[in-house]
Amino acid sequence: MTGATGYIGGRLVPALLDAGHAVRCLARTPAKLDDAPWRDAVEVVEGDLGDGESLRAALAGVDAAAYLVHSMGGADDFAEEDRRNAATFRDATAAADVGRIVYLGGLGRDDDPDLSPHLSSRHEVGRVLADGPVPVTELRAAVIIGSGSASFEMLRSLVEVLPAMVTPRWVENRCQPIAIGDVLAHLVAALADDRPGRRVLEVGGPDVLTYADMMRAYARAAGLRPRLLVSVPVLTPHLSSLWIGLVTPLPVGLARPLVESLVNEVVVTDRPAPALDRPTPFTEALDLALRRVGDGLAVADGTRAERTPADPLPSDPDWSGGRLLALAGSAPAPDGDAPAPGRRALATSLPGELWEEVDVADGRLGVRHLFHPRGLAGRLAWYGTVPLRAAVLRRRARSLAA
């Protein structure tokens, strides 16, 4: 497994373990996996995608290798770096006599002359991996719906923050989003496949939508007012990525290739993957992605729920999982029994969900309010009550200490 610290890899590992596989994870910095809940159930080896020797050692005795890495958002020339890494990985798998490579790329027609640089690079990596003796299964997906997915987090931020948007005309292009749970199911099946040669399989959910459709559906699922979308012809992908960098927490280097890819229609065409028993509808995938159980917070209705791949993970980037605003107050901790640390949901008139967290550390009793705002109104209401809320939290901490 490459990319075990990433969005897909961190969720694929437990799925593979549940399927009965023994898993070995390659990591440049193995310590980054120390807090993963499945760490003790896997083997972790240190290695680098650019170092063929460490790769060959890591791949010894491996039946199948998952290639789930890319340089988007990092290197200035991500295509060149991805090309080199894919070639090194291809040669290392051949030297180690690996049975299969499974790679997750992006949808888009190979014959599209206007294919974005991001999608062109994704396709090129698949070809480079397949230019060797090891069979390759390349899965191609469009927008992946789940908390932590860069494409979903961009959608979330735009709709949550902006009640009205000036959009490029290509937000009306068709897209076939897919739930993260369905992506994992396809990957698990592909890793168990033993057919020879290169296979390119397109994966998508049961719904074909435009990006504008997805924004409107998100607003409904999140309980927001309908979003006003005004389409204009003058917003280039470059200008759009800069604008998105201002209103979303995504780094511009990550947002730009994602936005550029929206100019392409990304739907399943003539190479569909074998159908799942029950593909997840888009609205259901949205509902799963909007739950907040990964960090211990209650679901919006106050109940608890089983963890799903769509939930947040501690290993997800800071900009994922939706905005969580916090404010704290403290007081000297009591000499005797202190309140047990814990978290509870609070009733609130603010647009959003509110929790109170109590903890005792270093001789101080702390009370923290965590607020998940709903839309721009929730953010404005929270910031407007910060001075009053800060005073209330200090009194609350002193009251608990007493």
C-alpha positions in Angstrom: 0.0 0.0 0.0 1.4 3.4 -1.0 -0.4 6.5 0.2 -1.6 5.0 3.5 -1.3 8.5 5.1 -3.6 9.9 2.4 -7.4 10.2 2.0 -8.0 7.0 0.1 -5.2 4.9 1.5 -6.1 5.6 5.2 -9.6 4.3 4.5 -8.6 1.5 2.2 -6.3 -0.2 4.8 -9.2 -1.1 7.2 -11.3 -2.3 4.3 -8.5 -4.7 3.1 -8.1 -5.9 6.7 -11.8 -6.6 6.9 -11.5 -8.6 3.7 -8.9 -10.8 5.3 -5.8 -9.4 3.5 -2.4 -9.0 5.1 -1.3 -5.4 4.5 2.1 -3.8 4.3 2.3 0.0 4.1 5.1 2.0 2.6 5.7 5.3 4.2 8.5 7.9 3.8 7.9 8.8 7.5 6.5 5.7 9.3 5.8 7.7 12.5 3.0 9.4 10.7 1.0 6.1 10.9 1.6 5.6 14.6 -1.8 7.0 15.5 -3.8 5.1 12.9 -6.3 2.8 14.7 -5.2 -0.1 12.4 -1.4 0.5 13.0 -0.9 -2.7 15.0 -2.7 -4.8 12.4 -0.3 -4.0 9.5 3.4 -4.0 8.6 4.9 -0.6 8.0 8.2 -0.2 6.1 10.1 2.9 5.4 10.7 3.8 1.7 10.4 6.5 -0.9 8.7 6.4 -4.3 11.8 7.9 -5.9 14.2 5.3 -4.4 14.0 2.1 -6.4 16.1 0.2 -3.9 13.9 0.9 -0.9 10.8 0.1 -3.1 12.2 -3.3 -4.2 12.8 -4.2 -0.5 9.3 -3.1 0.5 7.7 -5.0 -2.4 9.4 -8.4 -1.6 6.8 -11.1 -1.3 3.9 -8.8 -2.2 1.0 -10.3 -4.2 -0.6 -6.9 -5.2 0.4 -3.3 -4.9 -2.0 -0.3 -4.5 -0.7 2.9 -6.1 -2.6 5.8 -4.4 -0.2 8.7 -4.6 0.1 11.9 -6.6 2.0 15.1 -6.4 -0.9 17.5 -7.1 -0.7 20.5 -4.7 2.9 19.9 -3.9 5.5 20.1 -6.7 5.4 22.9 -9.2 5.6 20.4 -12.0 3.5 17.6 -10.6 3.1 15.8 -13.9 6.9 15.3 -14.2 7.3 14.1 -10.7 4.3 11.7 -11.0 5.8 10.4 -14.3 9.2 9.7 -12.6 7.6 8.1 -9.5 5.3 5.9 -11.6 8.2 4.6 -13.7 10.3 3.8 -10.6 7.4 2.0 -9.0 6.7 0.1 -12.2 10.3 -1.2 -12.4 10.4 -2.0 -8.7 7.2 -4.1 -8.9 8.6 -6.0 -11.9 11.9 -6.7 -10.1 10.0 -7.9 -7.0 7.7 -10.1 -9.2 4.5 -8.5 -7.9 1.3 -10.0 -9.2 -0.7 -6.9 -9.9 -0.7 -3.1 -9.6 -4.0 -1.3 -8.8 -4.1 2.4 -9.5 -6.8 5.0 -8.9 -6.9 7.7 -11.6 -9.4 10.2 -12.9 -12.3 10.0 -15.4 -12.1 11.7 -18.7 -11.9 10.7 -22.4 -8.5 9.8 -23.7 -9.3 11.4 -27.0 -10.5 14.7 -25.5 -8.1 17.4 -26.9 -9.0 19.7 -24.1 -8.3 17.3 -21.2 -7.0 19.2 -18.2 -3.4 19.0 -17.2 -4.5 17.2 -14.0 -6.5 14.5 -15.8 -3.9 14.2 -18.5 -1.3 13.4 -15.9 -3.6 10.9 -14.2 -4.0 9.1 -17.4 -0.3 9.2 -18.2 0.5 7.7 -14.8 -1.7 4.7 -15.7 0.1 4.3 -19.0 3.5 4.5 -17.4 2.6 1.9 -14.8 1.3 -0.4 -17.5 4.4 -0.1 -19.6 6.0 -3.1 -17.9 5.3 -6.8 -17.3 3.2 -6.4 -14.2 -0.6 -6.5 -14.9 -2.3 -3.1 -14.0 -5.9 -2.4 -13.1 -6.6 1.3 -13.5 -9.8 2.6 -11.9 -10.9 6.0 -13.0 -13.2 8.1 -10.8 -14.6 11.7 -10.9 -15.6 13.6 -7.7 -15.4 11.4 -4.7 -18.0 12.2 -2.0 -16.8 11.9 1.6 -15.4 14.1 4.3 -11.8 14.7 3.6 -12.0 14.3 -0.2 -10.4 17.4 -1.8 -13.2 17.6 -4.4 -15.9 17.3 -1.8 -14.3 19.8 0.6 -14.1 22.4 -2.2 -17.8 21.8 -2.9 -18.6 22.0 0.8 -16.7 25.3 1.4 -18.2 27.0 -1.7 -21.8 26.2 -0.7 -21.4 26.8 3.0 -19.8 30.2 2.7 -21.5 31.7 -0.4 -25.3 32.2 -0.6 -24.8 33.6 -4.1 -22.0 32.7 -6.6 -20.8 34.0 -9.9 -19.8 30.8 -11.7 -18.1 29.8 -15.0 -20.3 28.3 -17.6 -18.6 24.9 -17.4 -20.2 24.2 -14.0 -23.0 22.9 -16.2 -20.8 20.2 -17.5 -21.8 16.7 -16.6 -20.1 14.7 -13.8 -20.7 11.3 -12.2 -19.8 11.6 -8.5 -19.2 8.4 -6.5 -19.3 7.7 -2.7 -16.0 7.0 -1.0 -17.4 3.6 0.2 -18.1 2.6 -3.3 -14.6 3.6 -4.4 -13.1 1.4 -1.7 -15.4 -1.6 -2.7 -14.0 -1.3 -6.3 -10.4 -1.1 -5.1 -10.8 -4.2 -2.8 -12.3 -6.1 -5.7 -9.5 -5.0 -8.1 -6.7 -6.0 -5.7 -8.2 -9.5 -5.6 -8.4 -9.8 -9.4 -5.8 -12.0 -11.1 -6.6 -11.4 -14.8 -3.6 -10.6 -16.9 -2.8 -7.4 -18.8 -4.0 -3.8 -18.4 -7.6 -3.1 -17.5 -9.0 0.4 -17.4 -12.3 0.5 -15.5 -14.5 3.6 -15.0 -16.3 3.9 -11.7 -19.1 6.2 -10.9 -22.3 6.5 -8.8 -25.8 5.9 -10.1 -26.4 9.7 -10.7 -25.1 11.9 -13.4 -25.2 15.6 -12.4 -23.7 18.9 -13.2 -21.4 20.7 -10.6 -24.2 23.2 -10.3 -26.6 20.3 -9.5 -24.2 19.1 -6.8 -24.0 22.5 -5.2 -27.8 22.9 -5.1 -28.1 19.3 -3.7 -25.5 20.1 -1.0 -27.4 23.2 0.1 -30.6 21.1 0.6 -28.8 18.3 2.4 -27.1 20.8 4.8 -30.3 22.6 5.5 -29.2 25.8 3.8 -31.2 28.2 1.7 -31.2 27.6 -2.0 -28.0 29.0 -3.6 -28.1 31.6 -6.3 -25.8 30.7 -9.2 -25.1 33.3 -11.9 -23.1 31.9 -14.9 -20.7 34.2 -16.7 -18.3 33.5 -19.6 -15.2 35.4 -18.3 -14.0 33.3 -15.4 -11.1 31.2 -16.6 -9.9 28.2 -14.6 -6.9 30.2 -13.4 -9.1 33.1 -12.1 -11.6 30.6 -10.6 -8.8 28.8 -8.7 -7.6 32.1 -7.2 -11.1 33.0 -6.2 -11.7 29.6 -4.7 -8.4 29.9 -2.8 -9.9 33.1 -1.1 -13.2 31.6 0.0 -12.2 28.0 0.8 -9.5 26.6 3.0 -8.0 24.5 0.2 -4.4 25.5 -0.8 -4.4 27.2 -4.2 -1.9 24.7 -5.5 -4.5 22.0 -4.9 -7.6 24.0 -5.9 -6.2 25.0 -9.3 -5.9 21.5 -10.9 -9.2 20.5 -9.4 -10.9 23.6 -10.9 -9.2 23.1 -14.3 -10.6 19.6 -14.4 -14.2 20.9 -14.2 -13.9 22.0 -17.8 -14.1 18.3 -18.8 -17.1 16.1 -18.8 -16.3 13.2 -16.5 -18.8 10.4 -16.8 -18.6 6.6 -17.2 -18.7 5.8 -20.9 -17.6 2.5 -22.6 -15.4 0.9 -19.9 -17.6 0.6 -16.8 -16.3 -1.4 -13.8 -18.4 -4.5 -12.7 -21.5 -3.2 -11.0 -21.7 -3.1 -7.2 -24.7 -4.8 -5.5 -26.0 -1.5 -4.3 -24.3 1.7 -5.6 -24.8 4.6 -3.3 -27.1 7.4 -4.6 -25.6 10.9 -4.5 -28.0 12.2 -1.9 -27.2 9.3 0.4 -23.5 9.9 -0.1 -24.0 13.5 0.9 -25.8 12.6 4.1 -23.0 10.2 5.1 -20.3 12.9 4.3 -22.1 15.5 6.4 -22.2 13.5 9.6 -19.7 14.4 12.3 -18.7 11.3 14.2 -15.0 10.9 13.3 -13.8 13.4 16.0 -16.2 12.1 18.7 -18.9 14.7 18.1 -22.5 13.6 18.2 -24.5 13.4 14.9 -26.8 16.3 14.3 -29.8 14.5 15.8 -27.9 13.7 19.0 -27.5 10.0 18.3 -24.4 7.9 17.7 -23.6 6.1 14.5 -21.3 3.4 13.2 -18.2 4.8 11.5 -18.2 4.8 7.7 -15.5 5.7 5.2 -17.3 9.0 4.6 -16.6 10.2 8.2 -13.7 12.5 9.1 -10.4 10.9 10.2 -7.8 12.5 12.5 -5.3 12.0 9.6 -7.3 14.2 7.2 -5.9 17.6 6.4 -6.7 20.6 8.6 -8.8 22.1 5.8 -11.2 19.1 5.6 -14.2 18.0 7.7 -16.0 21.3 7.6 -15.4 24.3 9.7 -15.3 23.8 13.4 -15.1 27.0 15.5 -13.8 26.9 19.1 -13.8 29.2 22.1 -12.4 28.3 25.6 -12.4 29.5 29.2 -10.6 28.1 32.2 -10.2 28.4 36.0 -7.9 26.9 38.6 -8.8 23.2 39.0 -10.2 22.1 42.4 -8.0 20.3 44.9 -10.5 17.4 45.2 -12.4 15.4 42.7 -12.5 17.2 39.3 -15.3 16.8 36.7 -14.7 13.9 34.4 -13.5 15.0 31.0 -16.2 14.7 28.4 -18.2 16.3 25.6 -22.0 16.9 25.3 -24.3 18.5 22.7 -25.9 21.8 23.7 -29.1 23.3 22.5 -28.4 26.5 20.6 -30.3 29.2 18.7 -27.4 29.7 16.4 -27.5 28.2 12.9 -25.5 25.1 13.4 -24.5 22.5 16.1 -22.9 23.3 19.4 -20.9 21.1 21.8 -19.4 21.7 25.2 -16.1 20.0 26.1 -14.7 19.9 29.7 -11.1 18.8 30.5 -8.6 19.2 33.4 -4.9 19.6 32.7 -1.9 21.3 34.3 -3.9 22.4 37.3 -6.6 24.2 35.1 -10.2 23.2 34.5 -11.0 24.1 30.9 -14.4 24.5 29.2 -14.5 24.7 25.4 -17.4 25.3 23.1 -17.1 23.8 19.6 -19.5 25.1 17.0 -20.1 23.6 13.5 -21.7 26.5 11.7 -24.4 26.1 9.1 -23.7 28.5 6.2 -22.7 32.1 6.2 -25.4 32.9 8.8 -23.9 30.5 11.3 -20.4 32.0 10.9 -21.7 35.5 11.3 -23.8 34.6 14.3 -20.9 32.9 16.1 -18.4 35.7 15.6 -21.1 38.2 16.7 -21.5 36.5 20.0 -17.8 35.8 20.8 -17.3 38.5 23.4 -20.4 37.4 25.4 -19.6 33.8 24.9 -16.1 34.2 26.2 -17.4 35.8 29.4 -19.9 33.0 29.8 -17.3 30.3 29.4 -15.1 31.9 32.1 -18.0 31.9 34.5 -18.9 28.3 33.5 -15.3 27.2 34.3 -15.3 28.9 37.7 -18.7 27.4 38.5 -17.6 23.8 37.6 -14.4 24.3 39.6 -16.4 25.5 42.6 
